[in-house]
Amino acid sequence: MNDKTVDPRLLEMLRCPACVRSGPQAGLLDRHGNWLVCRDCSRKYPIRDGIPVMLIEEGDKYKATAIQDLPATAQ
Ligand SMILES: [Zn+2]
C-alpha cells in the first residue's frame, strides 16, 4: 500500500531541512504523489508508508531528477 494519507496539517508545517534556515518562507514543499519537492533547492523527500522522510541525504538522491521522472515510490 503506497496510498496512505499524510496529515495535511503536518505537511503544512514541514520545510526542507536544507533551506529552512534561510527564512520563514524558505524550503516550502510541494507534494507530488509520494514525494515532497522543495521549491528552493529541488531536493525531493520521499513519503514512505505515509511518513515523510525529511533527511537531507534522502533529498539529495533525486535532486537532479525531474518531477515527472520520479519513481512512484522511493527505493
Ligand atoms: Zn530545499
PDB file of the backbone (N, CA, C, O) and the ligand in Angstrom, with CONECT records:
HET     ZN  A 101       1
ATOM      1  N   MET A   1       0.843  -1.212   0.000  1.00  0.00           N
ATOM      2  CA  MET A   1       0.000   0.000   0.000  1.00  0.00           C
ATOM      3  C   MET A   1       0.873   1.255   0.000  1.00  0.00           C
ATOM      4  O   MET A   1       1.636   1.493   0.936  1.00  0.00           O
ATOM      5  N   ASN A   2       0.753   2.032  -1.032  1.00  0.00           N
ATOM      6  CA  ASN A   2       1.512   3.274  -1.098  1.00  0.00           C
ATOM      7  C   ASN A   2       0.594   4.487  -1.061  1.00  0.00           C
ATOM      8  O   ASN A   2       1.025   5.608  -1.332  1.00  0.00           O
ATOM      9  N   ASP A   3      -0.644   4.267  -0.731  1.00  0.00           N
ATOM     10  CA  ASP A   3      -1.629   5.335  -0.851  1.00  0.00           C
ATOM     11  C   ASP A   3      -2.114   5.825   0.510  1.00  0.00           C
ATOM     12  O   ASP A   3      -3.224   6.343   0.633  1.00  0.00           O
ATOM     13  N   LYS A   4      -1.287   5.660   1.512  1.00  0.00           N
ATOM     14  CA  LYS A   4      -1.691   6.129   2.833  1.00  0.00           C
ATOM     15  C   LYS A   4      -1.711   7.650   2.857  1.00  0.00           C
ATOM     16  O   LYS A   4      -0.901   8.313   2.209  1.00  0.00           O
ATOM     17  N   THR A   5      -2.632   8.171   3.603  1.00  0.00           N
ATOM     18  CA  THR A   5      -2.742   9.622   3.639  1.00  0.00           C
ATOM     19  C   THR A   5      -1.774  10.199   4.663  1.00  0.00           C
ATOM     20  O   THR A   5      -1.453   9.571   5.672  1.00  0.00           O
ATOM     21  N   VAL A   6      -1.328  11.397   4.376  1.00  0.00           N
ATOM     22  CA  VAL A   6      -0.471  12.126   5.288  1.00  0.00           C
ATOM     23  C   VAL A   6      -1.303  13.271   5.853  1.00  0.00           C
ATOM     24  O   VAL A   6      -2.020  13.941   5.109  1.00  0.00           O
ATOM     25  N   ASP A   7      -1.217  13.493   7.127  1.00  0.00           N
ATOM     26  CA  ASP A   7      -1.945  14.571   7.784  1.00  0.00           C
ATOM     27  C   ASP A   7      -1.619  15.908   7.107  1.00  0.00           C
ATOM     28  O   ASP A   7      -0.461  16.326   7.109  1.00  0.00           O
ATOM     29  N   PRO A   8      -2.619  16.585   6.526  1.00  0.00           N
ATOM     30  CA  PRO A   8      -2.316  17.840   5.813  1.00  0.00           C
ATOM     31  C   PRO A   8      -1.754  18.923   6.726  1.00  0.00           C
ATOM     32  O   PRO A   8      -1.006  19.789   6.274  1.00  0.00           O
ATOM     33  N   ARG A   9      -2.108  18.880   8.004  1.00  0.00           N
ATOM     34  CA  ARG A   9      -1.542  19.881   8.931  1.00  0.00           C
ATOM     35  C   ARG A   9      -0.056  19.636   9.126  1.00  0.00           C
ATOM     36  O   ARG A   9       0.725  20.574   9.287  1.00  0.00           O
ATOM     37  N   LEU A  10       0.327  18.363   9.110  1.00  0.00           N
ATOM     38  CA  LEU A  10       1.751  18.033   9.207  1.00  0.00           C
ATOM     39  C   LEU A  10       2.486  18.524   7.961  1.00  0.00           C
ATOM     40  O   LEU A  10       3.551  19.133   8.059  1.00  0.00           O
ATOM     41  N   LEU A  11       1.912  18.255   6.801  1.00  0.00           N
ATOM     42  CA  LEU A  11       2.552  18.687   5.553  1.00  0.00           C
ATOM     43  C   LEU A  11       2.756  20.194   5.526  1.00  0.00           C
ATOM     44  O   LEU A  11       3.781  20.687   5.053  1.00  0.00           O
ATOM     45  N   GLU A  12       1.773  20.916   6.035  1.00  0.00           N
ATOM     46  CA  GLU A  12       1.873  22.372   6.047  1.00  0.00           C
ATOM     47  C   GLU A  12       3.050  22.856   6.885  1.00  0.00           C
ATOM     48  O   GLU A  12       3.667  23.873   6.568  1.00  0.00           O
ATOM     49  N   MET A  13       3.353  22.145   7.927  1.00  0.00           N
ATOM     50  CA  MET A  13       4.415  22.561   8.846  1.00  0.00           C
ATOM     51  C   MET A  13       5.807  22.177   8.354  1.00  0.00           C
ATOM     52  O   MET A  13       6.806  22.781   8.743  1.00  0.00           O
ATOM     53  N   LEU A  14       5.854  21.167   7.496  1.00  0.00           N
ATOM     54  CA  LEU A  14       7.161  20.668   7.074  1.00  0.00           C
ATOM     55  C   LEU A  14       7.876  21.661   6.169  1.00  0.00           C
ATOM     56  O   LEU A  14       7.257  22.336   5.346  1.00  0.00           O
ATOM     57  N   ARG A  15       9.184  21.736   6.336  1.00  0.00           N
ATOM     58  CA  ARG A  15      10.032  22.552   5.461  1.00  0.00           C
ATOM     59  C   ARG A  15      11.255  21.724   5.112  1.00  0.00           C
ATOM     60  O   ARG A  15      11.641  20.816   5.848  1.00  0.00           O
ATOM     61  N   CYS A  16      11.855  22.050   3.985  1.00  0.00           N
ATOM     62  CA  CYS A  16      13.100  21.395   3.587  1.00  0.00           C
ATOM     63  C   CYS A  16      14.172  21.700   4.632  1.00  0.00           C
ATOM     64  O   CYS A  16      14.447  22.870   4.898  1.00  0.00           O
ATOM     65  N   PRO A  17      14.777  20.685   5.226  1.00  0.00           N
ATOM     66  CA  PRO A  17      15.783  20.930   6.268  1.00  0.00           C
ATOM     67  C   PRO A  17      17.024  21.637   5.747  1.00  0.00           C
ATOM     68  O   PRO A  17      17.747  22.263   6.521  1.00  0.00           O
ATOM     69  N   ALA A  18      17.282  21.549   4.445  1.00  0.00           N
ATOM     70  CA  ALA A  18      18.468  22.201   3.878  1.00  0.00           C
ATOM     71  C   ALA A  18      18.243  23.699   3.682  1.00  0.00           C
ATOM     72  O   ALA A  18      19.206  24.465   3.645  1.00  0.00           O
ATOM     73  N   CYS A  19      16.983  24.128   3.556  1.00  0.00           N
ATOM     74  CA  CYS A  19      16.690  25.518   3.196  1.00  0.00           C
ATOM     75  C   CYS A  19      16.038  26.306   4.322  1.00  0.00           C
ATOM     76  O   CYS A  19      16.035  27.536   4.291  1.00  0.00           O
ATOM     77  N   VAL A  20      15.496  25.628   5.301  1.00  0.00           N
ATOM     78  CA  VAL A  20      14.646  26.293   6.276  1.00  0.00           C
ATOM     79  C   VAL A  20      15.374  27.393   7.048  1.00  0.00           C
ATOM     80  O   VAL A  20      14.747  28.336   7.530  1.00  0.00           O
ATOM     81  N   ARG A  21      16.677  27.272   7.162  1.00  0.00           N
ATOM     82  CA  ARG A  21      17.411  28.287   7.933  1.00  0.00           C
ATOM     83  C   ARG A  21      17.456  29.632   7.218  1.00  0.00           C
ATOM     84  O   ARG A  21      17.739  30.654   7.844  1.00  0.00           O
ATOM     85  N   SER A  22      17.184  29.645   5.930  1.00  0.00           N
ATOM     86  CA  SER A  22      17.275  30.886   5.163  1.00  0.00           C
ATOM     87  C   SER A  22      16.159  31.871   5.495  1.00  0.00           C
ATOM     88  O   SER A  22      16.283  33.061   5.206  1.00  0.00           O
ATOM     89  N   GLY A  23      15.067  31.390   6.102  1.00  0.00           N
ATOM     90  CA  GLY A  23      13.987  32.311   6.438  1.00  0.00           C
ATOM     91  C   GLY A  23      12.670  31.578   6.602  1.00  0.00           C
ATOM     92  O   GLY A  23      12.572  30.401   6.253  1.00  0.00           O
ATOM     93  N   PRO A  24      11.660  32.250   7.125  1.00  0.00           N
ATOM     94  CA  PRO A  24      10.394  31.583   7.439  1.00  0.00           C
ATOM     95  C   PRO A  24       9.655  31.064   6.206  1.00  0.00           C
ATOM     96  O   PRO A  24       8.877  30.115   6.314  1.00  0.00           O
ATOM     97  N   GLN A  25       9.881  31.663   5.042  1.00  0.00           N
ATOM     98  CA  GLN A  25       9.200  31.178   3.838  1.00  0.00           C
ATOM     99  C   GLN A  25      10.128  30.345   2.967  1.00  0.00           C
ATOM    100  O   GLN A  25       9.786  30.029   1.828  1.00  0.00           O
ATOM    101  N   ALA A  26      11.288  29.989   3.483  1.00  0.00           N
ATOM    102  CA  ALA A  26      12.238  29.195   2.716  1.00  0.00           C
ATOM    103  C   ALA A  26      11.957  27.708   2.905  1.00  0.00           C
ATOM    104  O   ALA A  26      11.490  27.285   3.963  1.00  0.00           O
ATOM    105  N   GLY A  27      12.239  26.932   1.890  1.00  0.00           N
ATOM    106  CA  GLY A  27      12.111  25.484   1.998  1.00  0.00           C
ATOM    107  C   GLY A  27      10.687  24.985   1.970  1.00  0.00           C
ATOM    108  O   GLY A  27      10.388  23.917   2.503  1.00  0.00           O
ATOM    109  N   LEU A  28       9.795  25.759   1.344  1.00  0.00           N
ATOM    110  CA  LEU A  28       8.415  25.279   1.209  1.00  0.00           C
ATOM    111  C   LEU A  28       8.385  24.077   0.279  1.00  0.00           C
ATOM    112  O   LEU A  28       9.159  23.994  -0.675  1.00  0.00           O
ATOM    113  N   LEU A  29       7.487  23.151   0.568  1.00  0.00           N
ATOM    114  CA  LEU A  29       7.445  21.889  -0.156  1.00  0.00           C
ATOM    115  C   LEU A  29       6.146  21.751  -0.940  1.00  0.00           C
ATOM    116  O   LEU A  29       5.076  22.147  -0.477  1.00  0.00           O
ATOM    117  N   ASP A  30       6.262  21.187  -2.125  1.00  0.00           N
ATOM    118  CA  ASP A  30       5.078  20.827  -2.911  1.00  0.00           C
ATOM    119  C   ASP A  30       4.976  19.315  -2.962  1.00  0.00           C
ATOM    120  O   ASP A  30       5.971  18.618  -3.159  1.00  0.00           O
ATOM    121  N   ARG A  31       3.766  18.818  -2.784  1.00  0.00           N
ATOM    122  CA  ARG A  31       3.601  17.372  -2.826  1.00  0.00           C
ATOM    123  C   ARG A  31       3.332  16.887  -4.250  1.00  0.00           C
ATOM    124  O   ARG A  31       2.486  17.426  -4.963  1.00  0.00           O
ATOM    125  N   HIS A  32       4.077  15.854  -4.638  1.00  0.00           N
ATOM    126  CA  HIS A  32       3.850  15.192  -5.921  1.00  0.00           C
ATOM    127  C   HIS A  32       3.797  13.701  -5.622  1.00  0.00           C
ATOM    128  O   HIS A  32       4.838  13.059  -5.485  1.00  0.00           O
ATOM    129  N   GLY A  33       2.605  13.149  -5.520  1.00  0.00           N
ATOM    130  CA  GLY A  33       2.470  11.729  -5.196  1.00  0.00           C
ATOM    131  C   GLY A  33       3.139  11.422  -3.870  1.00  0.00           C
ATOM    132  O   GLY A  33       2.806  12.014  -2.844  1.00  0.00           O
ATOM    133  N   ASN A  34       4.079  10.498  -3.897  1.00  0.00           N
ATOM    134  CA  ASN A  34       4.779  10.101  -2.676  1.00  0.00           C
ATOM    135  C   ASN A  34       6.056  10.892  -2.454  1.00  0.00           C
ATOM    136  O   ASN A  34       6.995  10.396  -1.830  1.00  0.00           O
ATOM    137  N   TRP A  35       6.100  12.131  -2.964  1.00  0.00           N
ATOM    138  CA  TRP A  35       7.290  12.953  -2.841  1.00  0.00           C
ATOM    139  C   TRP A  35       6.930  14.346  -2.366  1.00  0.00           C
ATOM    140  O   TRP A  35       5.861  14.870  -2.680  1.00  0.00           O
ATOM    141  N   LEU A  36       7.824  14.929  -1.615  1.00  0.00           N
ATOM    142  CA  LEU A  36       7.731  16.340  -1.264  1.00  0.00           C
ATOM    143  C   LEU A  36       8.920  17.036  -1.922  1.00  0.00           C
ATOM    144  O   LEU A  36      10.076  16.694  -1.672  1.00  0.00           O
ATOM    145  N   VAL A  37       8.614  18.010  -2.760  1.00  0.00           N
ATOM    146  CA  VAL A  37       9.658  18.669  -3.553  1.00  0.00           C
ATOM    147  C   VAL A  37       9.870  20.084  -3.034  1.00  0.00           C
ATOM    148  O   VAL A  37       8.925  20.865  -2.929  1.00  0.00           O
ATOM    149  N   CYS A  38      11.124  20.406  -2.709  1.00  0.00           N
ATOM    150  CA  CYS A  38      11.469  21.729  -2.204  1.00  0.00           C
ATOM    151  C   CYS A  38      11.441  22.748  -3.343  1.00  0.00           C
ATOM    152  O   CYS A  38      12.033  22.528  -4.400  1.00  0.00           O
ATOM    153  N   ARG A  39      10.754  23.856  -3.119  1.00  0.00           N
ATOM    154  CA  ARG A  39      10.663  24.892  -4.157  1.00  0.00           C
ATOM    155  C   ARG A  39      11.977  25.620  -4.339  1.00  0.00           C
ATOM    156  O   ARG A  39      12.211  26.221  -5.387  1.00  0.00           O
ATOM    157  N   ASP A  40      12.837  25.576  -3.335  1.00  0.00           N
ATOM    158  CA  ASP A  40      14.068  26.361  -3.410  1.00  0.00           C
ATOM    159  C   ASP A  40      15.250  25.580  -3.968  1.00  0.00           C
ATOM    160  O   ASP A  40      15.995  26.107  -4.794  1.00  0.00           O
ATOM    161  N   CYS A  41      15.439  24.332  -3.534  1.00  0.00           N
ATOM    162  CA  CYS A  41      16.646  23.601  -3.932  1.00  0.00           C
ATOM    163  C   CYS A  41      16.352  22.360  -4.772  1.00  0.00           C
ATOM    164  O   CYS A  41      17.282  21.698  -5.233  1.00  0.00           O
ATOM    165  N   SER A  42      15.071  22.033  -4.980  1.00  0.00           N
ATOM    166  CA  SER A  42      14.676  20.864  -5.780  1.00  0.00           C
ATOM    167  C   SER A  42      15.038  19.530  -5.149  1.00  0.00           C
ATOM    168  O   SER A  42      14.954  18.495  -5.810  1.00  0.00           O
ATOM    169  N   ARG A  43      15.441  19.535  -3.879  1.00  0.00           N
ATOM    170  CA  ARG A  43      15.591  18.233  -3.228  1.00  0.00           C
ATOM    171  C   ARG A  43      14.197  17.597  -3.133  1.00  0.00           C
ATOM    172  O   ARG A  43      13.182  18.285  -3.033  1.00  0.00           O
ATOM    173  N   LYS A  44      14.188  16.255  -3.170  1.00  0.00           N
ATOM    174  CA  LYS A  44      12.919  15.544  -3.169  1.00  0.00           C
ATOM    175  C   LYS A  44      12.906  14.536  -2.032  1.00  0.00           C
ATOM    176  O   LYS A  44      13.728  13.621  -1.980  1.00  0.00           O
ATOM    177  N   TYR A  45      11.966  14.721  -1.130  1.00  0.00           N
ATOM    178  CA  TYR A  45      11.889  13.883   0.062  1.00  0.00           C
ATOM    179  C   TYR A  45      10.779  12.852  -0.102  1.00  0.00           C
ATOM    180  O   TYR A  45       9.631  13.204  -0.375  1.00  0.00           O
ATOM    181  N   PRO A  46      11.127  11.577   0.066  1.00  0.00           N
ATOM    182  CA  PRO A  46      10.116  10.533  -0.126  1.00  0.00           C
ATOM    183  C   PRO A  46       9.135  10.448   1.044  1.00  0.00           C
ATOM    184  O   PRO A  46       9.480  10.731   2.191  1.00  0.00           O
ATOM    185  N   ILE A  47       7.917  10.055   0.723  1.00  0.00           N
ATOM    186  CA  ILE A  47       6.934   9.717   1.761  1.00  0.00           C
ATOM    187  C   ILE A  47       6.848   8.197   1.770  1.00  0.00           C
ATOM    188  O   ILE A  47       6.415   7.583   0.794  1.00  0.00           O
ATOM    189  N   ARG A  48       7.264   7.597   2.879  1.00  0.00           N
ATOM    190  CA  ARG A  48       7.253   6.137   2.985  1.00  0.00           C
ATOM    191  C   ARG A  48       6.209   5.730   4.004  1.00  0.00           C
ATOM    192  O   ARG A  48       6.258   6.136   5.165  1.00  0.00           O
ATOM    193  N   ASP A  49       5.249   4.909   3.546  1.00  0.00           N
ATOM    194  CA  ASP A  49       4.190   4.430   4.441  1.00  0.00           C
ATOM    195  C   ASP A  49       3.506   5.583   5.155  1.00  0.00           C
ATOM    196  O   ASP A  49       3.172   5.485   6.335  1.00  0.00           O
ATOM    197  N   GLY A  50       3.300   6.673   4.431  1.00  0.00           N
ATOM    198  CA  GLY A  50       2.590   7.807   4.999  1.00  0.00           C
ATOM    199  C   GLY A  50       3.444   8.707   5.868  1.00  0.00           C
ATOM    200  O   GLY A  50       2.932   9.641   6.485  1.00  0.00           O
ATOM    201  N   ILE A  51       4.746   8.435   5.923  1.00  0.00           N
ATOM    202  CA  ILE A  51       5.635   9.226   6.770  1.00  0.00           C
ATOM    203  C   ILE A  51       6.679   9.933   5.909  1.00  0.00           C
ATOM    204  O   ILE A  51       7.488   9.270   5.259  1.00  0.00           O
ATOM    205  N   PRO A  52       6.674  11.269   5.892  1.00  0.00           N
ATOM    206  CA  PRO A  52       7.692  11.988   5.132  1.00  0.00           C
ATOM    207  C   PRO A  52       9.076  11.778   5.743  1.00  0.00           C
ATOM    208  O   PRO A  52       9.258  11.925   6.952  1.00  0.00           O
ATOM    209  N   VAL A  53      10.048  11.433   4.896  1.00  0.00           N
ATOM    210  CA  VAL A  53      11.420  11.219   5.353  1.00  0.00           C
ATOM    211  C   VAL A  53      12.206  12.503   5.087  1.00  0.00           C
ATOM    212  O   VAL A  53      12.669  12.735   3.970  1.00  0.00           O
ATOM    213  N   MET A  54      12.350  13.332   6.119  1.00  0.00           N
ATOM    214  CA  MET A  54      12.943  14.660   5.945  1.00  0.00           C
ATOM    215  C   MET A  54      14.428  14.645   6.292  1.00  0.00           C
ATOM    216  O   MET A  54      14.869  15.297   7.239  1.00  0.00           O
ATOM    217  N   LEU A  55      15.184  13.891   5.508  1.00  0.00           N
ATOM    218  CA  LEU A  55      16.624  13.823   5.706  1.00  0.00           C
ATOM    219  C   LEU A  55      17.310  14.391   4.471  1.00  0.00           C
ATOM    220  O   LEU A  55      16.950  14.046   3.345  1.00  0.00           O
ATOM    221  N   ILE A  56      18.294  15.259   4.678  1.00  0.00           N
ATOM    222  CA  ILE A  56      18.962  15.891   3.544  1.00  0.00           C
ATOM    223  C   ILE A  56      19.585  14.844   2.629  1.00  0.00           C
ATOM    224  O   ILE A  56      19.543  14.977   1.406  1.00  0.00           O
ATOM    225  N   GLU A  57      20.170  13.790   3.233  1.00  0.00           N
ATOM    226  CA  GLU A  57      20.777  12.741   2.405  1.00  0.00           C
ATOM    227  C   GLU A  57      19.743  12.093   1.481  1.00  0.00           C
ATOM    228  O   GLU A  57      20.047  11.751   0.338  1.00  0.00           O
ATOM    229  N   GLU A  58      18.521  11.930   1.989  1.00  0.00           N
ATOM    230  CA  GLU A  58      17.458  11.364   1.159  1.00  0.00           C
ATOM    231  C   GLU A  58      17.070  12.350   0.061  1.00  0.00           C
ATOM    232  O   GLU A  58      16.878  11.968  -1.093  1.00  0.00           O
ATOM    233  N   GLY A  59      16.958  13.614   0.434  1.00  0.00           N
ATOM    234  CA  GLY A  59      16.567  14.636  -0.527  1.00  0.00           C
ATOM    235  C   GLY A  59      17.564  14.782  -1.660  1.00  0.00           C
ATOM    236  O   GLY A  59      17.194  15.115  -2.786  1.00  0.00           O
ATOM    237  N   ASP A  60      18.836  14.530  -1.358  1.00  0.00           N
ATOM    238  CA  ASP A  60      19.896  14.664  -2.356  1.00  0.00           C
ATOM    239  C   ASP A  60      19.778  13.629  -3.479  1.00  0.00           C
ATOM    240  O   ASP A  60      20.153  13.901  -4.619  1.00  0.00           O
ATOM    241  N   LYS A  61      19.256  12.447  -3.153  1.00  0.00           N
ATOM    242  CA  LYS A  61      19.319  11.328  -4.093  1.00  0.00           C
ATOM    243  C   LYS A  61      18.633  11.620  -5.418  1.00  0.00           C
ATOM    244  O   LYS A  61      19.102  11.199  -6.475  1.00  0.00           O
ATOM    245  N   TYR A  62      17.514  12.348  -5.355  1.00  0.00           N
ATOM    246  CA  TYR A  62      16.752  12.617  -6.581  1.00  0.00           C
ATOM    247  C   TYR A  62      16.728  14.094  -6.910  1.00  0.00           C
ATOM    248  O   TYR A  62      15.848  14.572  -7.627  1.00  0.00           O
ATOM    249  N   LYS A  63      17.711  14.816  -6.374  1.00  0.00           N
ATOM    250  CA  LYS A  63      17.724  16.268  -6.574  1.00  0.00           C
ATOM    251  C   LYS A  63      17.724  16.639  -8.053  1.00  0.00           C
ATOM    252  O   LYS A  63      17.048  17.583  -8.463  1.00  0.00           O
ATOM    253  N   ALA A  64      18.485  15.894  -8.851  1.00  0.00           N
ATOM    254  CA  ALA A  64      18.631  16.223 -10.266  1.00  0.00           C
ATOM    255  C   ALA A  64      17.569  15.565 -11.135  1.00  0.00           C
ATOM    256  O   ALA A  64      17.555  15.760 -12.351  1.00  0.00           O
ATOM    257  N   THR A  65      16.688  14.796 -10.531  1.00  0.00           N
ATOM    258  CA  THR A  65      15.658  14.089 -11.291  1.00  0.00           C
ATOM    259  C   THR A  65      14.442  14.988 -11.501  1.00  0.00           C
ATOM    260  O   THR A  65      13.969  15.626 -10.560  1.00  0.00           O
ATOM    261  N   ALA A  66      13.947  15.038 -12.709  1.00  0.00           N
ATOM    262  CA  ALA A  66      12.744  15.828 -12.981  1.00  0.00           C
ATOM    263  C   ALA A  66      11.549  15.188 -12.259  1.00  0.00           C
ATOM    264  O   ALA A  66      11.495  13.974 -12.060  1.00  0.00           O
ATOM    265  N   ILE A  67      10.603  16.040 -11.879  1.00  0.00           N
ATOM    266  CA  ILE A  67       9.450  15.548 -11.121  1.00  0.00           C
ATOM    267  C   ILE A  67       8.731  14.431 -11.882  1.00  0.00           C
ATOM    268  O   ILE A  67       8.299  13.444 -11.286  1.00  0.00           O
ATOM    269  N   GLN A  68       8.607  14.595 -13.199  1.00  0.00           N
ATOM    270  CA  GLN A  68       7.875  13.579 -13.969  1.00  0.00           C
ATOM    271  C   GLN A  68       8.648  12.271 -14.102  1.00  0.00           C
ATOM    272  O   GLN A  68       8.080  11.247 -14.482  1.00  0.00           O
ATOM    273  N   ASP A  69       9.945  12.302 -13.790  1.00  0.00           N
ATOM    274  CA  ASP A  69      10.758  11.082 -13.871  1.00  0.00           C
ATOM    275  C   ASP A  69      10.946  10.373 -12.530  1.00  0.00           C
ATOM    276  O   ASP A  69      11.613   9.341 -12.466  1.00  0.00           O
ATOM    277  N   LEU A  70      10.368  10.915 -11.466  1.00  0.00           N
ATOM    278  CA  LEU A  70      10.489  10.277 -10.156  1.00  0.00           C
ATOM    279  C   LEU A  70       9.790   8.933 -10.157  1.00  0.00           C
ATOM    280  O   LEU A  70       8.717   8.795 -10.744  1.00  0.00           O
ATOM    281  N   PRO A  71      10.385   7.933  -9.503  1.00  0.00           N
ATOM    282  CA  PRO A  71       9.666   6.660  -9.364  1.00  0.00           C
ATOM    283  C   PRO A  71       8.440   6.844  -8.467  1.00  0.00           C
ATOM    284  O   PRO A  71       8.385   7.771  -7.658  1.00  0.00           O
ATOM    285  N   ALA A  72       7.464   5.954  -8.622  1.00  0.00           N
ATOM    286  CA  ALA A  72       6.235   6.092  -7.848  1.00  0.00           C
ATOM    287  C   ALA A  72       6.515   6.047  -6.359  1.00  0.00           C
ATOM    288  O   ALA A  72       5.884   6.757  -5.576  1.00  0.00           O
ATOM    289  N   THR A  73       7.470   5.203  -5.971  1.00  0.00           N
ATOM    290  CA  THR A  73       7.875   5.147  -4.577  1.00  0.00           C
ATOM    291  C   THR A  73       9.396   5.146  -4.508  1.00  0.00           C
ATOM    292  O   THR A  73      10.068   4.619  -5.395  1.00  0.00           O
ATOM    293  N   ALA A  74       9.924   5.734  -3.460  1.00  0.00           N
ATOM    294  CA  ALA A  74      11.380   5.821  -3.311  1.00  0.00           C
ATOM    295  C   ALA A  74      11.964   4.465  -2.980  1.00  0.00           C
ATOM    296  O   ALA A  74      11.347   3.661  -2.281  1.00  0.00           O
ATOM    297  N   GLN A  75      13.166   4.218  -3.492  1.00  0.00           N
ATOM    298  CA  GLN A  75      13.861   2.955  -3.178  1.00  0.00           C
ATOM    299  C   GLN A  75      14.634   3.081  -1.882  1.00  0.00           C
ATOM    300  O   GLN A  75      15.281   2.126  -1.453  1.00  0.00           O
TER     301      GLN A  75
HETATM  302 ZN    ZN A 101      15.419  22.915  -0.060  1.00  0.00          ZN2+
END
